[in-house]
Amino acid sequence: MSAHKPRSNLRGAKNRRKKLKFLQPIFEKATFAIAITDDRGCLVEVNASICELFGRSRQSLVGCCLTEFTFGE
């Protein structure tokens, strides 16, 4: 077995990086709040609009989970 990733996976990763690079300016300049979460619902990236909405810095939001900003039942 080879320790290298299959070529198709490498192409897929390259394509994802290109798309992310293309979308980054849109993400940053959006006038509406955008957050990217991991599979647990924790913030991994936020734009300036969501920082303004919550009145918090990017550094203080990244790593927080969405449950911290929602109402309990």
C-alpha positions as CSV (number, residue, x, y, z in Angstrom):
1,M,0.0,0.0,0.0
2,S,1.2,3.5,-0.8
3,A,1.4,6.2,1.9
4,H,0.5,8.8,-0.7
5,K,-3.0,10.0,-1.2
6,P,-4.7,9.1,-4.5
7,R,-4.3,11.7,-7.2
8,S,-8.1,12.3,-7.3
9,N,-8.0,13.3,-3.6
10,L,-5.2,15.7,-4.2
11,R,-7.1,17.3,-7.1
12,G,-10.1,17.6,-4.9
13,A,-8.2,19.3,-2.2
14,K,-6.7,21.8,-4.7
15,N,-10.1,22.6,-6.1
16,R,-11.5,23.2,-2.6
17,R,-8.6,25.6,-1.8
18,K,-9.2,27.5,-5.1
19,K,-12.9,27.8,-4.2
20,L,-12.1,29.0,-0.7
21,K,-9.7,31.5,-2.0
22,F,-12.3,32.8,-4.5
23,L,-15.0,33.0,-1.8
24,Q,-12.9,34.6,0.9
25,P,-13.5,38.3,-0.3
26,I,-17.2,37.6,-0.5
27,F,-17.2,36.1,3.0
28,E,-15.3,39.1,4.4
29,K,-17.3,41.9,2.6
30,A,-20.8,40.4,3.2
31,T,-23.1,42.8,5.0
32,F,-24.9,39.8,6.6
33,A,-23.5,37.6,9.4
34,I,-21.8,34.4,8.2
35,A,-20.2,31.8,10.4
36,I,-18.6,28.5,9.5
37,T,-18.9,25.7,12.1
38,D,-17.3,22.4,12.7
39,D,-19.3,19.2,13.1
40,R,-20.0,20.0,16.7
41,G,-21.4,23.4,16.0
42,C,-18.4,25.3,17.2
43,L,-17.3,28.4,15.2
44,V,-14.2,28.0,13.1
45,E,-14.5,31.2,11.1
46,V,-16.7,34.3,11.3
47,N,-17.0,37.4,9.2
48,A,-17.0,41.0,10.4
49,S,-20.8,41.3,10.3
50,I,-21.3,38.5,12.8
51,C,-18.7,40.1,15.1
52,E,-20.7,43.3,14.9
53,L,-24.0,41.5,15.5
54,F,-22.6,39.9,18.7
55,G,-20.5,42.8,19.7
56,R,-17.4,40.6,20.0
57,S,-14.1,40.2,18.3
58,R,-13.3,37.5,15.9
59,Q,-10.8,36.0,18.4
60,S,-13.4,35.8,21.1
61,L,-16.0,34.1,18.8
62,V,-13.9,31.5,17.1
63,G,-14.0,28.3,19.2
64,C,-17.3,29.2,20.8
65,C,-20.3,26.8,20.1
66,L,-23.5,28.1,18.7
67,T,-25.3,26.8,21.8
68,E,-23.7,29.7,23.7
69,F,-25.8,32.1,21.5
70,T,-29.1,30.4,21.5
71,F,-31.9,30.3,24.0
72,G,-32.5,27.1,26.0
73,E,-35.9,25.5,26.0
